[in-house]
Amino acid sequence: MFEITRSTYYAHRLRRRSPGVERIRLRSRVNELFTQNRSAAGSRSIVSMMQEDGEQIGRFKVRGLMRELGLISKQPGSHAYKKATVERPDIPNTLNREFDVPEPNKVWCGDITYIWAQGKWHYLAVVMDLCARRIVCWALSGNPDADLVTKALDMAYEQRGKPQGLLFHSDQGSQYGSRHFRQRLWRYRISQSMSRRGNCYDNSPMERVFRSLKTEWIPSVGYLSDIEARLGNRAKAAQVVGNFNNLIMMRVRETATAELLTKQLPKVDIASISPMSSATDSSDPHGRTAFTSSSMDRITTTSVPLLEPAHIVALPKGQAFALLEGGTLWKLRMPLPIHEADADMPTDLRTLAEQMRSQYSNDTPTWHGETDDHG
C-alpha cells in the first residue's frame, strides 16, 4: 500500500520502541540543564549551553527532546499593556528610555515588588545600575512605605562610595514621590526622573528584573519565612533560624554582664520529695485501736534559673555553656592554644573566615543585598 518493504516497516517500529544510547545521553543532558536553570530555560537557551560544551546539536532536536521529557519552560507569555503619556509635572521623565548608559554610577533605577513569605506579603525595593544592569542594593520589609525605598537608596549610596552626578529613575509610586524620599535625594545631590503614569516601558529594565525573579527564582508557593526570602535558599534559612535558638556563654568578669546572659535563659522546675508522717490517738478508751499513724511523700516544684550569674563568672578558662536547639544546655570544653607557633593555626578571625569560605561549596546561587561590583 505504501510501497515499502516489510523489513523497513518493522525496523522503523523497533527504532521507535528502543531509543539509541546517544539519544538517551542527550535527553539526560537536556534534563540536567533544565533542572540547573530552575525550569526557566527554553530550547534556545539549552542549545546555546550545549553548543558551548562542544555538543553538535540544533534547536529543533532539543525541542523534540524536551517534548519527550515533558519539560515546559515557565517563562510567562506576552502581555498587552496600555500606552500612557501623562508625566508628573514636578518630576519629568528625564531618562526617556535611554537605557544604554556608558559609565557606572550615572543612572540608577528603582522599583518595588511584593513577595509572599511567612503567610503574608513582604515588599522588596531594588536599586539597579543601568550601566551593567546589575543590582546595587535591595531592602525587604513588611510595609511598602517610604522608609523601605529610602533604606535601599542609603545602602546603594554608601556601597558605591557616595557617587556624584547621579540620576535616579523610577515609576510614579507614592513611595518615590514622598517628601521623605525626595529629601534624601536632595541631600545626596541626586536628580530624579519618573516614568509616565501607568507606562511600564519607561522603567522596563526593572520590570525585567522582577519578571526573572518571580518566574525563575521565587517558589510558586512563596517562602516559608522572611529569612528564606532574604537568602533565597531554604537550607540556609533553616540554618540561620536554628542559630537564633543557640546561645554561647563564655567566662566574663562582671556579674552584670553575666546577668545579661542568664536573663535570656528559661527557668526550670525542680521537683523535691518531702516525707511526711502523722499520728492520732484514739478517742475511744475501750476500743482496740490506741492510735493511728500515716506516712506519705509530698512532691513540691520550685522554679529556679537554669544558670546563675556566678556560674558564668566562675567558669574555668577554655570552658563555656551552650544553649542549643532552644533548650538543651551543654558545657563545652575548648582546646587552649599552645605557646609555640603553630603553622596550622589561623592568625586572626579574618584568616579563619577566608579559609572556611574557600572550602565551602554550594551549587545553588544566592541573592545578596549588596554587591562590591561597580560595573
C-alpha positions in Angstrom: 0.0 0.0 0.0 2.8 2.5 1.0 5.3 0.8 -1.3 7.7 -0.1 1.5 9.1 -3.5 2.4 8.1 -5.4 5.4 11.6 -5.3 6.9 11.6 -1.5 6.6 8.4 -1.2 8.5 9.4 -3.5 11.4 12.8 -1.7 11.6 11.0 1.6 11.9 8.8 0.2 14.7 11.9 -1.2 16.5 13.6 2.2 16.4 10.6 3.9 17.9 10.4 1.4 20.8 14.0 1.5 21.8 15.8 4.9 21.6 19.5 4.8 21.0 22.2 5.2 23.6 23.1 8.6 22.1 19.6 9.9 22.3 19.3 8.8 25.9 22.5 10.6 26.7 21.2 13.8 25.1 17.9 13.5 26.9 19.8 13.2 30.2 21.9 16.3 29.4 18.9 18.3 28.4 17.1 17.3 31.6 20.1 18.2 33.7 20.5 21.7 32.2 16.8 22.3 32.5 16.9 21.5 36.2 20.0 23.5 36.8 18.2 26.6 35.4 15.3 26.2 37.7 12.9 25.1 34.9 13.3 28.5 33.2 15.5 27.6 30.2 13.8 27.1 26.9 15.1 25.3 23.8 17.2 28.3 22.7 19.0 28.6 26.0 19.7 24.9 26.3 21.0 24.8 22.7 23.4 27.6 23.5 24.7 25.9 26.6 25.1 22.5 24.9 26.9 24.1 22.0 29.3 25.9 24.4 30.1 22.5 25.8 31.1 21.3 22.3 27.9 19.4 21.6 26.8 19.3 17.9 23.0 19.8 18.2 20.3 22.0 16.9 17.4 23.8 18.4 14.7 21.6 16.8 16.3 18.4 18.2 16.5 19.9 21.7 12.8 21.0 21.4 11.9 17.4 20.5 13.9 16.0 23.4 12.1 18.5 25.8 8.8 17.4 24.4 9.7 13.7 25.0 10.7 14.5 28.6 7.6 16.7 29.2 9.8 19.8 30.0 8.0 23.1 29.7 9.7 26.4 30.4 8.0 28.5 33.0 8.6 31.8 31.2 5.4 33.9 31.2 3.7 34.8 27.9 3.3 38.2 26.4 1.0 40.8 28.0 -0.7 43.8 26.4 0.0 47.0 28.3 -1.8 50.2 27.7 0.0 53.2 26.4 0.3 56.2 28.8 1.8 59.6 28.1 0.9 61.5 31.3 4.1 62.8 33.1 4.3 64.1 36.6 4.5 67.9 36.3 7.1 68.4 39.0 9.2 65.3 38.2 9.5 64.8 34.4 10.7 61.7 32.6 14.3 62.9 32.2 15.6 59.4 31.3 13.1 59.0 28.4 14.0 55.3 27.9 17.7 56.0 27.3 18.8 52.8 29.0 22.2 52.4 27.3 24.4 54.2 29.9 28.2 54.1 29.1 29.5 54.7 32.6 28.6 53.2 36.1 27.1 55.4 38.8 25.4 57.7 36.3 21.8 56.4 36.2 20.1 54.2 38.8 16.7 52.7 38.5 14.4 51.6 41.4 11.1 49.8 41.9 9.1 47.8 44.4 7.5 44.4 44.1 5.8 42.1 46.5 6.8 38.6 47.7 4.7 36.0 49.6 6.5 34.8 52.7 5.5 33.5 56.1 1.8 33.7 55.3 1.8 37.4 54.4 3.1 39.8 51.8 6.6 41.3 52.0 7.8 44.1 49.9 11.2 44.3 48.1 12.8 47.5 47.0 15.7 47.3 44.5 18.2 49.7 43.2 20.0 48.9 39.9 22.8 50.5 38.0 21.8 50.8 34.3 25.4 50.6 33.1 25.9 46.9 33.8 22.2 46.1 34.6 23.5 44.9 38.0 21.6 45.1 41.3 23.4 47.5 43.6 21.4 47.0 46.8 18.0 45.9 48.0 15.8 46.1 51.1 13.0 43.9 52.3 10.2 44.9 54.7 6.6 44.1 55.7 5.5 47.7 54.9 5.6 49.3 51.5 6.4 52.7 52.8 8.9 55.5 52.1 11.3 54.1 54.6 11.7 50.9 52.5 12.9 52.7 49.3 15.0 55.2 51.4 16.8 52.3 53.0 17.6 50.7 49.7 18.9 54.1 48.4 21.0 54.7 51.5 22.6 51.2 51.2 23.4 51.8 47.5 24.8 55.3 48.1 27.2 54.0 50.8 28.1 50.9 48.9 29.1 52.7 45.7 31.2 55.3 47.6 28.8 58.2 47.6 28.9 59.0 43.9 28.1 62.4 42.5 26.1 63.5 39.4 23.5 60.6 39.7 20.1 60.4 38.1 17.6 58.2 39.9 14.7 56.9 37.8 11.5 55.1 39.0 7.8 54.9 38.3 5.2 57.2 39.8 4.9 55.2 43.0 3.8 57.1 46.1 7.0 56.0 47.9 9.3 57.6 45.4 7.2 60.8 45.3 7.1 61.1 49.1 8.7 64.0 50.9 11.0 61.7 52.9 12.5 60.1 49.8 12.8 63.3 47.8 14.6 65.0 50.7 17.1 62.1 50.8 17.7 62.6 47.1 18.3 66.3 47.7 20.7 65.5 50.5 22.7 63.2 48.2 22.5 65.7 45.3 20.8 63.1 43.1 18.4 64.2 40.3 15.1 62.4 40.0 13.3 61.1 37.0 9.9 59.4 36.8 8.1 57.3 34.3 4.8 58.4 32.7 1.8 57.2 34.6 1.0 53.6 34.0 3.7 53.2 31.4 5.9 50.2 32.4 8.1 50.5 29.3 9.6 53.7 30.8 11.1 51.5 33.6 11.4 48.3 31.6 14.9 47.2 33.0 13.4 47.0 36.5 10.3 45.2 35.2 12.5 42.7 33.5 14.4 42.0 36.7 11.2 41.4 38.7 9.9 39.1 35.9 13.0 36.9 36.1 13.0 37.0 39.9 9.4 35.8 40.2 9.4 33.3 37.3 12.8 31.8 37.8 13.8 32.2 41.4 10.8 32.6 43.8 8.9 29.3 44.5 5.4 29.2 43.2 4.0 28.8 46.8 6.2 31.6 48.2 8.7 31.4 51.0 8.2 29.8 54.4 9.8 32.7 56.2 11.1 36.2 55.6 14.6 34.9 56.2 14.2 32.5 53.4 13.0 35.3 51.2 16.1 37.3 52.0 18.5 34.4 51.4 16.7 32.7 48.6 17.7 29.3 49.9 15.6 27.1 52.2 18.5 25.1 53.6 20.5 28.2 54.6 17.4 29.8 56.0 16.8 26.8 58.3 20.4 27.1 59.4 20.0 30.8 60.3 16.8 30.2 62.1 18.4 27.4 64.1 21.2 29.8 65.1 18.6 32.1 66.6 17.9 29.5 69.2 21.6 29.0 70.1 23.4 30.9 72.9 27.1 30.5 73.7 28.1 31.8 77.2 31.8 32.2 77.9 33.5 33.4 81.1 33.0 37.1 81.9 34.4 39.3 84.6 31.5 41.4 85.6 28.4 40.0 87.3 26.2 42.5 85.5 27.4 41.1 82.1 26.7 37.6 83.3 23.2 38.6 84.2 22.6 39.8 80.7 23.2 36.3 79.5 21.4 34.4 82.2 18.3 36.6 81.8 17.9 35.1 78.3 17.7 31.6 79.7 14.5 29.9 80.6 13.6 28.8 84.1 13.3 25.2 85.1 11.1 23.5 87.6 12.9 21.4 90.3 10.8 18.7 91.9 11.6 17.8 95.5 10.1 15.0 97.6 9.4 15.6 101.3 8.5 12.7 103.6 5.5 13.4 105.9 4.2 11.3 108.8 1.4 11.9 111.4 -0.1 10.0 114.4 -3.5 10.4 116.1 -4.6 9.0 119.5 -7.9 7.1 119.6 -10.8 8.9 121.4 -12.3 5.5 122.4 -10.8 4.3 125.7 -12.4 0.9 125.4 -11.5 0.3 121.7 -8.8 -2.0 120.5 -7.0 0.8 118.5 -4.8 3.0 120.6 -3.7 5.4 117.8 -3.5 5.7 114.0 -0.4 6.7 112.0 0.2 7.6 108.4 3.2 8.4 106.3 3.4 9.9 102.7 5.7 11.7 100.3 4.8 15.2 99.3 6.1 16.4 95.9 6.7 20.1 95.5 8.1 22.1 92.5 10.2 25.2 92.6 11.0 27.4 89.6 14.7 28.2 89.6 17.0 29.8 86.9 18.8 27.4 84.6 22.1 29.1 85.4 23.1 31.7 87.9 25.5 34.6 87.1 28.0 33.2 89.4 28.3 30.0 87.3 29.4 32.0 84.3 31.8 34.2 86.3 33.4 31.1 87.8 33.9 29.3 84.5 37.4 27.9 84.0 39.5 29.1 81.1 38.6 27.2 77.9 35.1 26.2 79.0 31.7 27.6 78.1 28.0 27.0 78.5 26.0 26.5 75.3 22.2 26.6 75.0 21.5 24.7 71.8 18.3 24.0 69.9 16.3 26.3 72.1 16.5 24.5 75.4 19.3 21.9 75.7 22.2 23.1 78.0 25.6 21.8 77.3 29.0 22.5 78.8 31.8 22.9 76.3 35.5 22.3 76.7 37.6 24.1 74.0 41.3 23.3 73.3 43.6 26.0 74.6 46.3 27.4 72.2 49.9 26.4 72.9 52.6 29.0 73.3 54.7 27.7 70.4 54.0 28.9 66.9 51.6 26.6 65.0 51.5 26.8 61.2 48.0 25.3 61.0 46.5 27.9 63.4 45.0 30.9 61.7 46.4 34.3 62.8 43.1 36.0 63.2 39.4 35.6 62.6 39.6 37.1 59.1 42.1 34.5 58.0 39.9 31.8 59.6 36.8 33.1 57.7 38.7 33.1 54.4 39.9 29.5 54.9 36.3 28.4 55.7 34.9 30.3 52.6 37.5 28.7 50.3 36.5 25.2 51.5 32.7 25.9 51.3 30.9 25.0 48.1 27.3 25.3 47.1 25.8 24.9 43.6 22.7 27.0 44.5 23.1 30.7 43.7 22.1 33.1 46.4 20.8 36.7 46.4 22.9 39.2 48.2 21.7 42.5 49.5 24.9 44.3 48.5 27.5 43.8 45.8 31.0 45.0 45.5 30.9 45.4 41.7 31.0 48.9 40.4 30.3 47.9 36.9 
